[in-house]
Amino acid sequence: MFKIKIIYFLLAYTLRGTFRQRAALERFQQRKWRRFRKIVLTHSPFYQELAQREADLSDFPLMNKAAFMANFDQINTLGIQREEAMQLALQAEMERDFSPELKGATVGLSTGTSGTRGLFLVSNTERAKWTAMVLRRVVPLKLFKKQRVAFFLRANSNLYSSVQSASLEFRFFDIFQPIGQLVQALAEFQPHILAAQPSVLSAIAEYQLAGEIQIHPSLIISFAEVLTTEDKTFIQNTWSAPLREVYQCTEGFLGVTCAQGTLHLNEDIAIFEKKYLDETRFIPIITDFTRSSQPIVRYELNDILVEKTEPCTCGSCFTALERIEGREDDILLFPGANGEMIKVFPDLICRVIARSAEGFRAYRLRQIEPLVLQLELESANFEGVAEKITNGIQSFLQERGVLGVTLRCVEGIQKKAGEKLRRVERKIVPN
Ligand SMILES: [Zn+2]
C-alpha cells in the first residue's frame, strides 16, 4: 500500500513537469491552497472557523515555532495531545526505536538549536509524498541498476528508512556513533550516493584525503546545515562528484539545487511568502500543501535566504536562491555609537574570514557578549591564522562603525556529537 502511494505521487510530480511561467505557478498554488483549506484545515480545530468561511491566506494568523508548539493540540487534525506525543517521542529517542505510532502518525522530535523543542507528526501519506518528492527531485533513478544510498542522520525515523525500493538501497548511519566507526562501515557499503550534513561530509572527506577510506560516490547530497562555499569547494575537490544541496527542515522539503547548481524553492508544494530584510534577503513564511496531520500555515522560519537577481538558466520559474545565509537568530548585533543596533549578517562574516587567511578549514565564531566574539579554530598554524582572522574581522567591524570588540581565540572546536555546526552563532539575546 505504501509503495503504491509513493508511485502514485511520483507519477503526479513527474507529470507536473517544470513550471516556466510565474502566472501559471501562481494559479496552481491558489488551486492547491483552496483544496488544502477545504480538505485539511477544516479538520484542524485551530483553523476550522477561518477555513469554513473560506478566508484568504492573508487572513490566517502568522505562525512561529513557539506558537506552533503552544497550540499543538488545537492545530493537529488527529486529536493528538502534546503530552502523549512528547512522551512517545522521548521514548523513541531513548530506545532508538522509531516505529511506534500514535493514531496513524509517527512522532518526531526536532533538534531545536534555539532551545525550543519541536514535535512533528508525520502520517503514512505524508511520508509517501515526501519520499516521492525526494526521489523525483534529488535522486536520479537509474533503471536496471540498484543504487546504494548512504544517509547520515541525527536520529533514525521512519521518514527516511522508508525509501527502500527496487532501484534504491538505503543505509542509515547514526551520527551519534563515533565517526571512525561510521567511515569504516561506509567504506564497506560503497555508496553511489552519499547524503549527509556538510560538517559530516567534510569529516568523511578528511578520511578520504588521509587515505584511510576509499569511496567513490557519483552524487553527494548536502542537507540540514548551511553549506558554506568553503565546505562546498572542499567536498567537491575530494570526490569531483556533483554536489546537490537540499534545503530541508522539520517543517518540510523546501528546496533543492537544479542541474545548473541553483537552489530553487519547491514552490509547487508550498507557498513561500517573503518577509524582506533588504533588497535580496528575506525570511520565508511557508504554507505547505503536503502536510495534513499537522498543518503548516504561514509558518515563519528562522532562515535568512538570499534571492538571486537573475532568473536561472534551467528555465524553472521557482524562486532561485543565491544561498541560504543562516538563521535570523545568528545575525550578530552590536551596539552602535548612537545607541542604535548594528546588524552583521552571518554570511558576510564568513566571507571576511575566508579572505583574511588560509591554512585552516574548520572554525566557529560566536558572539558571547555584546562586545566579545569567540573564535574557535582548527589549524596547524593556529596562532598565525588566528591573528590574521582577528585583524580581518576587526577592520571589517570598524568600517561598519562597530568599535571596542574583543576577539578571543580558542584552538579547536568544542562540538558535541550529532550537534549541528553553525559557523556563526549569536549566543546573546537582544533586549
Ligand atoms: Zn535552475
Residues whose N, C-alpha, C, O or C-beta is under 5 A from the ligand:
A	BS01	ZN	C258 Q260 T262 C312 C314 S316
